[in-house]
Amino acid sequence: MIGAIADDFTGGTDVAVAFRRAGLRTVVLFGGPGDDDRLPDHDALVIALKTRTIDASDAVRLTLDSAVWLRERGADQIYFKYCSTFDSKPEGNIGPVADALADYLDAQVVVVAPSSPEHLRTQYMGHLFVGPLLLSDSPMRHHPLTPMTDSRIPEVLRTQTRRGVSLIDHGTVRAGRSEIRDRLDACRLSGIRYAVVDAVSDGDLREIGYAALDDILVTGAAGLAGGLGAARAERLRKEHALVAHDLHDDPVGEAPSVVLAGSCSSRTLEQIARMQQEHPSFHLDAVLNPDATILASAALAWYDDLDSAGAPLIYSSLPPEKLAHAQRVLGTERSAHILETAMGMIAVGIRDRGVRRIVVAGGETSGAIVTALGINGGLIGEEAAAGVPWIYTAGAVPLALLLKSGNFGDPDLLVRSVSQHHPTGATT
């Protein structure tokens, strides 16, 4: 079994999808280890934490607890998953968490590969690109919690760890898995712990995955998880240990839907604007009402008064200039706390009103909502967009969740996600 630990909830679903595409039976758990007696058979087990922006010492503790639990249950390899834009504060948390995992697992050399070409994140000569833009020139430079102003990933990582960092550039990657392995072994012999590896295509990531197949610790985004998953699946097939399985059935079917959006990414703002053309919407204004309970109550009262057939949108997302104003007035952490708490209360309220499909935009927002709903995990279903799967919870009344990272999906994703399953002609 491969055990993965993601630093946010949408990242957990993203890496789970990558493993599932490769043919691995995959289960995702939210918030930490769960009751393993109730888990279905699996080849990959993903634990989605919420550690990207918390204090580094807490992130290390929670991640190590998960790693120990996974190892005790048979994980022969640990995959630490972070965002394909290497989202982190100057002091971490990617470096401190990777250090702690490497020390615990006695990993001598560790691959670092944030590339995810499917999502237009590629790395060349150590520079991370978002589409045609350097990371430092992309909208990620305006991220409210983890602004990324340096595209040189080896340099970013060096600010977060005292361990040695080296680059395996695209020339070596293009030469194939054997050359990559030789360079990894050279790093190990030289005492260099972290090998930041270039990748501009899924083929590159597949070669890296094969090169790192026997490493006890590997780190990266969902792109490398796909390459590593493909290598593991091939090995399991050769050992006759991989069971073919069909896509999970949708246990929810047609049901009332709601979109809850908290991401301030440019793509989510596009998706919100598109959603507002066809569906009713309500905006949470923390500057006007800096109280989570008041915000949630107002949103639920608005929901109760709706008489339209469209699935509603409740959002707190703001464009950069308005976001900056809110953070000046309330403070960055206070503003985020108010809105995430309110979103969690709203999610509970709409579930209690019979909503069975909840579409969420934003990693931090997803974490707050899943936590508030008390959801421990679920089975990975079909994807609504690349890296954005439906997740089905267990129980007599299952929920269908779509947890979307802020930058993921085309402009029509939110509209398409609710229109496919929301009852035709139903009122909300």
Protein Blocks (a to p, Z undefined) as FASTA:
>chain_A
ZZdddfbfklmmmmmmmmmmnopacdddehiacdfklpccdfbdcddddfklmcfklmmm
mmmmmmmmmmmnopabdcddddfklpacfkbcklmmmmmmmmmnopabdcddfbcfknop
aceehiacehjbcfklmmklmpfklccfbfblklmmmmmccbdcddddfklmmnojklmm
mmmmmmmmnopabdcdddfbfklmmmmmmmmmmpcbdcddfklmmmmmmmmmmmmmmnop
accddddddfklpaddddddfbfcfklmmmmmmmmmmpccddddfklmgcfklmmmmmmm
mmmmpcbfbdcdddfbdcfklmmmmmmmnopklmmmmmmmmmmmmmmmmmmnopabdcde
djklmmmmmmmnopabdcddddfbghiacdddedjbdcddddddfkgccfklmmmmmmmm
gcghiaZZ
